[in-house]
Amino acid sequence: MQHDMKGMDHSQMTTDGHEMNHHDMSKMDMSDMDMDMGDGHMMHMGNLKRKFWVSLILTIPVILMSPMMGMTLPFQIVFPGSDWVVAVLGTILFFYGGAPFFSGAKAEIQMKQPAMMTLIAMGIGVAYVYSIYAVIANNLFHVTPMVNNFFWELSTLIVIMLLGHWIEMNTVMNAGSAVDALGKLLPQEAHVVDEQGNLTDVNLSDLQVGQTVVIRAGEQVPADATILTGSSDVNESLVTGESKAVRKAVGDAVIGGSVNGTGTFTAKVTGTGESGYLAQVMALIKDAKNAKSKSENLADRVAGWLFYAALFAGILAFIVWLTVADLAVALPVAVAVFVIACPHALGLAVPLVVSRSTALAAQNGLLIRNRTAMEQVNQLKYALMDKTGTLTQGEFKVNHLISLDADHSDDEVLTLMAGLENGSSHPLATGILTAAKAQHLTPAIAEDTHQETGLGQFGTIAGTPYGVVSVNYLEQKQLAYDHEQFKSLAGEGNSISYLVSGQQVLGLVAQGDQIKPAAAKLVASLKQQGITPVMLTGDNQETAAKVAAAVGIDDVQARLLPEDKERLVQQYQAKGKVLFIGDGVNDAPSLARADIGMAIGSGTDVAIESADIILVSSDPADVIQFLDLARATHRKMTENLWWGAGYNLIAIPLAAGVLAPIGFMLDPMVGAIVMSLSTIIVAINAMTLKIKDVA
C-alpha cells in the first residue's frame, strides 16, 4: 500500500511515521503563502509578488531621473521639478516596498539578533532620510555645493531585495502543516454505544473518555481505547513502524489512528483530544520545530556582522570628520558608509544559489524545503535512520515458497494459498497475492472463506477444505512440521504461513520486508564521510539486528515509540549535528527535531510535512546525492557571500575616509562599478553549481 504524495490515503497506512526565522523561505506555498518576516510578522506571497512589480515600475523613472552615487548617468533625464517627482516616487517605494524589511528588522531587534532585515532597513532608512534632506536643501534652500541624494540606491536596493526573496520563495515546495496532517489520521466520526445498547454516530470532537465505541473491520480507531469485547489484528505501523498487524484482544490497548483489520470489537475510550496519543505526538512536533527554528542561516550571520561593522564605522567616521572638518563633511561620509553597507550583490548572493540548487535537486528527485538545514551538512556527525520504509521496502514479499507434499508443486501451493487469501487486505495476504500475480498464476476459486482469529484463513476449493495458517495452528492441532526449518526462516526475519488440508501440511511461504538495494551503499558512503549511521526502529530487536547487519550498521536501537526516537535524537545532538531519515508518523517528531530531517517520499503526510528534505523516489542513494549537493551549495553560498560582503570589506573603510590622510577617498563612480561587478559575479557563480551523479 503506497502513498501518493499529492493525495495520501490515511485509511490504509503502511509504514513507520520551524517556526521559520524571518529569512528562511523554506516552508512556503507557491501559489498562496505567507512569508515569516520574523517573530510572527507575516507577508503574503501574493503581496510580495505585487510589491516587487509595483516597486519595479516605480524604480524605472527613479533610475532615469536620479544620479547613481552622485554620478550623472548618460541617459539621465532632468527637468524642472524632476527632483520632487523622484522624491515622491522614492517615498512611495520606501513605505510600500520597504515595509516588510522594517517589519523584519523590528522582529530581529526584539530578538536581539540583528541580521539581513536590520541591515537592509538601516541602508534604505538612512538613504531615504538623507535623500529627502538633500532634495529640500537643494531645491528650497539652494545650498552649495549641492547635496547628493541616494534615491537611485534606495529604489534599486528595495527592488533587488524583494526580487531576491521572491526568487527564494519560488524555489520551495508546498509546505502544509505536519500537525494538520496528523489530525487527518483520525476518522471524523465514532460509533458510540449508549447505556441502552443503542449505536449512534457522533463527531470525534464530541467523543468523551469512558464512552464505549464500536470499531468495525477496516475502520480507523477513533481514539485511544481498551478493548472490552472481540478481537482483531490492528495495523499500528504509524506508531511502531512494523508492517505486520498486531493481535489485539480483550484488555489490550489500541491507539487512535491505527487501522483495524478484519475483526470487529468494542472498546472503552481512554484518551481523546490533548490526552490522546496522537495529540502527544503533535506536541512533540511543535516543541521540536520551535527549538529548531532558532538556528540562524549563513546569510543572516554575515548580514549581522556587516550591520555592526557599518554601524561602528559610520558613527566613528561621523565623529572623526566632525572633529577634523565640519557637519557638511561628516554627515555625507557617514551616510555613504551606511548606504554602501548594504550592497545589491548581498541580496542576490544566496537566493540565486538556492534557486539553482533547488532546481537541480528537483530534477533529481530531491525536494528542498529548508535551506538552513542544508547549511549544516558539513557539521554532520550522526545519521539516524528508521528501518521500515527507509532501509527496507516497507511491504511483505515472499522470500521462500516451498512445497512440503509430493503431490503439490510450488506453483500449486501458491495458487491454493492465493485463492484462500483473495480479497483480504492483510499484509501477509497481500504478499501472497502479489507473488502469485508476479508468476502469472490465477488464484484458485475458494468458497466459504472465513478467518479464525489468531490461527489463519480457511475455505473450500473444489470441495476440499484448506487453510493458510500460522505455526500456532500447527502446534494447537499437533500437526508435524520441520522445527529447524521454521527457526531458520524466522531467524531471517520472515513471517511463516503454512498451507494445510486436514491433517496434512502441504507447503509454506516465508515473507519478509526486503532491504532496499541502495541501503548498504548509503551506509558505506556515510561512514566514508565520517558520519556514524544509527538505526532507530519500532520493530523487534531480532529483525532490526538482521537488517542492520545486512547493511553494515553497528548501532541499533529497537522497539521505540515516537517519544523514544525524539529523545535519542536529542541525546545524539548533544554530541554533534544529526541527520534523521524516516517515513512514518512515529518519525515525525524526530524529523522535526533533527538538524536535518529527511523524509522518504512514499511515507506519510505527517513525516513529509515535518521534514526539511523529501526524497521523492524513496531511494536511499538519493541521500548521498543530497549530501554532495548540499556541500556544493554551501560552498557556492560562501563564495557568493564573500563576493557580496567583500565589496563592503573594502568599500566601507574607504567610504569612511580611512585613506583620506594620504589624499584618497572612494570615488562614487568606482564604487558603482565595483558594486555592479560584484552583482554580476554572484549571478554567474550561482549558475555554475552542478550536481554529482552517484549512480
N, C-alpha and C positions, 0 to 999 in steps of 0.2 A: 504494500500500500504506500504509494508515493504521494508527495505533496507538490502541487504546482505552486510556484512562488507567487503567482498573482491571485490565486484563489484556493487556499488550502482548506481541505475538508477536515474539520476538527472532530467530526463524529467518528472518524476512523483513524485515530492517531497511531503512529507506529513505533517511533524510536525515542531515545532519551531527548528531553528539552533542557547625556550628562548635562544633566543640565549643562548646556553649552556655555562656554565663555563667549564674550562678545565677538571675538574674531574667529570663532570656529564655525565654519559654514557646513558642518558635516551632517546635519540632520534636517534636511530641507525637502519640502515637497516642491517638485519642479514647477507645477502649474499654479499653485495657490498656497504659498507657505509664508512662515514668519521667520525673520532673522533676529536672533537674540543679540541685541547691541550691548548687552551687559547687565546682569543682575535684574532681569525682568523687563528691561526696555526692549520692546519688540518692534520690528519694522516688517510690514507685509511685503512678500516677494513682488506682488503686483505694484506696490508703491515704489519699491526700489527700482524696478524697471522703468516706471513712469518718471521717477526723479532723474534717472540718468538721461533719458531722452529730452525731457524739458530742459535740464541743465545744459545738455549739449547744444540745443537750439539757442539758448541764451548766451552760451560761450562764444559762438561763432562771431557775432557782432562785437563782442568784447575784444576778441583777438584782433579783429580788423581795425579797431579804434583806439587800442591802448598799446603802449610800448612794452617790450619784454625786458625786465630787469633794467629799465631806464634806457634801453636801446631802441631807437626808432627803426621799425622794420620797413622794407621796401614797399610792401603792399598796404601800409597803414593808411587809414582814411581819417582825416582830421577836418572838422568843420566847426563853426561857432556853436557852442553848446554840446559838442561831442563828449566832453569830459563829464557833463551832467548825465548824458544818456548812459555812458559807461557806469557811472556811479549808481544809477537806478537799477540797471541790469545786474551789476555786481551785488547790490543789496538784496535783490530777489534771489540770486544764486546763493548768497551767504546764508540767508534764513531758510530757504526752501531746500536747496541741495545739501547744505551743511548740517541740517537738523539732526540726522542720525549720528553724525560724528560727535556732536555736542552731547547727545543723549548717552552715547557710549562712553565719552570722556567723563561724564558725571559719575557713571557707574564705576569706572576704573578708579577714580579718585576716592569714591566712597569705600572701595575695597582696598585703598592704599596701595594700588598696583598700577601706576601709570604705564600705558603701553601704546599700541598703534593709534587708538582713538584719541588719546590725550595728545599725542604728537601731532596728529592731523588737526585737531581742534586748536592747538596752540598756533600752528602755522597759518591756518585760514583766519583765525581770530585776530592775530596781530596784523596780518596783511590787510584785512578789511578795515580795521580801526585806523591804521596809518594811511590807507588809501583815501578814506573819507576825509581825513585831516588834510591830505595833500590836495584834494580837489577844492576844498574850501579855502585853503591857504593860497592856492594858485589863482583861483577864479574870483574870490571875494576880496582877498587882501593883497593879491598881486605881489607875493613875496619874491625876492630874488636872492640867490638863484632859485629856479623853480624846484619844487619838491616832487620827486618821482613817486608815482603810485604803483601798487602791486596788484591791480585788478587782473592783469594777464595771468600772473602766478596763481592768484586766488581762484579764478574760474577754471583754469586747466587742472589745477590740483584737485578741486572738487569733482570734476568730470572723470578724471583718471582714477581717483579713489573709488568713486561709485562704480566705474567700469570694472575695476579690479574685484570688488565684492560681488558684482553681478556675475562675472566670469566664474568665480569660485563657487557661487551658489548653483550655477547651472551645470557644474561638473559632478554633482552628487545626486543620489537616487532619492526616491520617495521614502520619507522617514516614518511615519506611523508611530505608534506607541506600543512598547512591549507590555505595558500594563493593560492597555485596551485589548491587545491580542490575548492576554491571559484570561480576561473576562469572557472572551468568546468561547473558551473551552467548556464553559458551563451551559447546560440547557436553559431555555427561557422559562420553562415550567417544571413543576414536580407533581407526581401523583400522590396525594396525601390521603391517608385512611383516617377517618374521624372515629370518635368513640363508639358510634353506632355501626361501624364497619363500612360506611359509605366511602366511595372513592371520588375525590374531587381534584381537579387540576388547578393549582394555584401558581401565581407568579413566583419566580425564585426569590424576589425581594421580600415576599411575604412569608417565606418559609421560616419556621422557628425551631430552635433547639428543643428536642423532646418529642417532636411530631414523628409519626410513622409514615414512611413513604414506600411506594412500590417501584422497583426498578425492573423493567421488563428486558427481555433478551434484546441485545443490540443497542440499548439506550446508554446514555451517559449518566453516571451517578451525579445527582444534583448537588450534593453536599457531603461533607464528612459524616459518616454514619457507622453504626454497628448492626450487623445482620441479626435479625430476630427469627426469621423463618426462611427456609430454602437455601440453595447454594448455587454457585456458578463459577465459571472461570472469568476473571476480571483482568483486562489489559491495563496494567499500571505503568506502562512504559514512560508516560510523561513524568513519573516520579522516580522510578527505579532505573529506567534505561534498558530493562530487559525486554526482549522482543516477545518472549513467550508469556502466555496468560498465567495468572496466579490463581490457584484454587482458593475459593472463599466459601466458608460455611458458617453456621450459627455461632455467634460470638466474635467473629472476625471483623476487623475494621476495614472499611472501604473509604477511599478518598474521592472527594468531589472532583469531577472532571475525568476520572478514569472511565474506561469503556467496558460495559458488561458484555459477557459472552452469550452463550445460548440458553442459560438458565434464567429463571425469574425469582426474585427474593424480596422480602420486606426488610426494612432496616429502620432503626431509630436514629434520628438526626442528632449528631453530637457537636457539629460546628457549622456555622453559617457566617456570612459577612466577614468581619475582621477576624473572627475566631476560626474561620476555615483555613485549611492547609494552603490553598491557592492564594488566599489573601496574605498569608505569611510570606509566600514566595514573592508576591507583589512588593511587599515591604522590603524584602531583601534587595530586589532590583532597584527600587527607589533609593535606598541607602547607598548602594554601590555606585549608582550613577552620580549621586550628589558628591560622593567622595572623589570620584574620578574627574569630575568637571573642574576641579581646582587646578588641574595640570595646565601649564601655560605653553603655548606653542612658540616655536623659534622666532617667528617674525615679531611677535609681541615682545619677546625678551630684547631683541635688537632695538625695536622702537622705544622700549623703556629706557634703554641705555642712552639712545640718542636724545630722548626728551631731557634727561638730567644733564647730559653734556651740553645741549643747546641752551638750556635754562641757565646753567652756570656760566657758559661762555658769553651769552647775551648780556647778562647782568654785569659780569666783570668788565666786558667791553664798554658798556654804558658808563660805568663808574670811572674807568680809566680815561675814556675820551672826554667825559665831562670835566675831569680834573685837568687834563692837559690841553683841552680845547674849550668847547662850549656845547650847549644843548643842541644847537643846529647841526653839529657834527656827531655828537654822541647818539642822538635818537635814531638817525638813519642807519648808523652802523649796527646798533642793537636790533633794529627791525630786520635788517638784512640777514643777520645771524639766525633769528627766529624763523624767517621765511625759508631760508636755504636749508634749515634743519629737516625739512620735510620734502625731500626730492621726489619727483614723479616716478622715478625708477623703483623706489622702495614700495610704492603702491601696487606695482605690477610684478615685482620680483617673485613673490610666492604664488599669487593666483595663476600666472601663466604656467608655472611648473605644475601646479595642482591640476590645471585643466589638461595639460599634456599627459600627465601621469594617469589621471582618471580615465582618459580616453583610451590609452594603451591598455590599462587594466581591464576595462570593459570589453575590449576586443579579445581579451584572453580569458574571459570568464571570471574576472575579479571585480566586485563592486565595492568601491571605497566609500565609506560613509563618514569617516572621521580621520582627517589628515593629521591631526595632532598625535593620534596613536601611531601613525606611520613614522613619525619623527623619533620614536623611541626604539626602533628596531636595533640600532647599533648597541643599545644597552641591555638587550635581552639576555637573561641568564637561564630561564626555565621555559619549557614549552609543555604546559599541562594539557592533556587531551582526553576526551571521552573515548570510550571503546565503540559501543554500538552506534553504527551510522557514521562514525568518524573514521576509525581504523577498519571497521568491518562494514559490510553492506547493509546491515540492519534488517535483514529478512532471511527466513529459513530457506535452505537449499538442500536437496537430497545429496548427501555425500556418498552414501553406500546403499545399494539396492541388492539384496541377497535372497535368493530362493532357498528355502530350507526343506523343500519337498521335491522329490524326483519327478513328480507328475506335473509340476508347475514351473515354467520358465520365469526368469526375472521379469520379462515384459508382462507375463500373465499376472504375476503378483502385483505389479504396479497398476495394471488395468483394473483388477478387482478392488484394490485399495482406493483408487481414484473414483470408482463407481460409488463406493460407500461414502466417501468424503465430498462427492459432488454437491455443490450448493452451500457447503459450510464455509464460514468466514474465519475459522480458527487458523492461526498462523501455521500450525503443522499441517492442517488440511490444505492450505494454500500452497505449501511447499510440495506436497504430493501431486496436486493438480497441475502445478507448473512443470514438474518433472515429466508427467505424462504427456502434456502438450508439447514439450520440447522434443520428445521422442515420437511425436505424431501418433500417439496411442489414444484411442477413443475409450473413455471411461465406460465400464460395464453398466448396464441398466439395473439399478438397485431398487428394491421395493421395501416398504415398511421400515425405512431407515429411522433410527432413533438413537439417542445418546444415553448412556448410563454414566452418570456423573462420576468422574474420577477414574473410570475404567476404560471407556472408549466409545466408538461409533459402531452401531450394528445394523444389519439389514439382510435382506434375502436377494440373492442373484441366481436367476434360472432355477428357483426352487430350493437352492442350497443356502443355509444360513452362514454368514460370515461376520467377522468383526475386525476392526482396526483398534488394537488395544495397547495399553501400557504394560510395563513389566509387573505392575501391581496386580493386574488381572491374571497374568500367568501364575503368580505366586498364590493368589487367592484361590484359583481353580486347580492349583497344584499341577500345572502343565510343565512338562520338561522343556528346558531351553539351555543354551550354552552360556553359563555364567561368566566364563572368562571372555567370551566374545562380547558380551554385554559390557563388562568392565572396560575392555579395551576401547570399544566405540564410544562409550560415555566419557571415558578419560580424555578423549579428543575434543570434548565439549559438545558432543552430539546429544540430541533427544531421540530415543529409540521408540519406534512404533512397530508392533507385530501384526501380521495378518493371521487370523485363526479361523478355523472352521470345526466346530465341535471340540474334540479333544486334540486336534492336530494344529501344530504351529507350522504354517505354510511358508512364511517369509518375513523379512523385516526391511524397514528403511531407517537409516540413520541420518538425521538432519542437523545441520549446524549453520551458524552465521558465518558467512565467508569473509575472510580478510581481503581488503581491497588490494589490488595488485601493487599500487604505489606506496602502500603503508610502510614497508620496510625501507624503501628508498628515502622516504621522508625522514624516518628516524635516523638513518645513517647520515643524511645531509645535516640534520640538526646537530648531531654530535661533532661533525667536521667543523661546524661554525662555532663550536664552543657552547652550544645551548643544550642543557640537560633535558631529555624527554621524560615525562612522568605521565602515567596513566591513572586517571580518576574515573571510576565507573560505579554504577549501581548494581552491576552484575555480581555473581558469586565469585569467590576468590579463585576457585579451580579454573573456571572458564577464563577469567581475567588473566591468570598466570599463563595459561596456554597461549593466548593471543599475544601477550607481552613478550613471551619467549620467542614466538614466531617472528615478531617484527624487530626485536632487539632492544626492548625497553626493560631496564633493571628495576626501576622504582614503580611499584604498583600499589594503588590504594583502591580497595573494592568495597562493595555493599554500602555505598554512600548515598545519602539523601542530598537535596539541593543545598541545605544549610551546611552540610559537611563539606561539600565541594567548595563552597564560597569561603568557608573558614580555612581550608587548606590553601586556597589561592592567596589569602591574606598572609598565611604563615610563610609561603614561598616568597611573597613580595617583600617580606622583612629581610630577605637575603639577596634580592635582586629583581629586576624587571621581569614580568611574567606575561607570556602569550598563552591564551586559553583557546582551545579549539573544541567546539561541540555543536550539537544539533537539536537538542530537545528542551522541553520546559525545565527539566531539572538542571540544565546547563545555563539557563538564562541569568540567574544571579551571578554566576562565575564569569560569564561573558561580559556582563556589565562591570564587574569589579576589576577584572584583569587590566593590565596596562594596555594590552591589545586583545580584543575579543574577536574571534574569527568563527563565523557560523557556516555550517555546511548548508548549501542552498536547498537540499531536499529535506531539510529539517522543518521544525515548526515555526509558525509566525512569531511566537514569543522569543525563540532563540535568535531569529533573524533581526527582530527589532531591537534586541539587546546588544547586538554585535557592532563592531567598528568596520569589519571587513566581511564580505559574503563570498563564498566560493560557489559560484553558480552550478558548476558541473559536479560538485561534491567529490572532486579528485584530490587526494592528499598531495599529489605532486604540485598542485597549484599553490600550496603553502610555500614551497621552495621558490616558485616563481614570484610570489608576492614579496618574500623577504629580499630577493635580489632587486626587484623593482623599488621597494621601499628604500633600500640603501642608495640606489641610484638617484631616486627622487630627493632624498635628504641631501645628497651631495650637490645636486643642482640647486636646491633651495639655498644651501650655504653659499655656493658660488654667487648666486644672484643677489643674495643679501650683502655679500661683500662688495659686489659691483654697485649696488644701490647705496649702501651705507658708506662705502669707500669714498664716494663723492663728498659725503658730509665730513668724513675724517680730514679731508684736505680743505674743503670749501669753508667750513665753519671757522677754523682759526684764521684763515686768510681773510674772510669777510670781517672778522673781529679786529683785524689790523695787526696781527701778531708780527708781520714783517714791515709794518709802517716805519719803524726806526731806520730801515735801510731803503725807504722810499718806495715800497711795493704794497699796493692794495689790490684786491681782487677786481679785475675789470669785469663789468656786467656781461659784456659780450663773451668773454672766456667762460664765465660761469654758465651762461645759457648754452654754449656749445657743449661743454662737458656734461651738463645735465641731459641734453638731448642724446649724446653718445651713450651715456650710461643706460638710458631707457632702451635704445636700440640693441645694445649688447645683451641686456637682460632678456629681451624677447628672442633673440637668436639663440642664446644659450638654452633657454627653455625648450625650444623646438628640437634641439639635438638629443633630448632624452630618448633612450631606447629601452626595450625590454628584452631580456635574455630568453633564449629558447632552451628550456631544461629537459626537453623530450629525450 
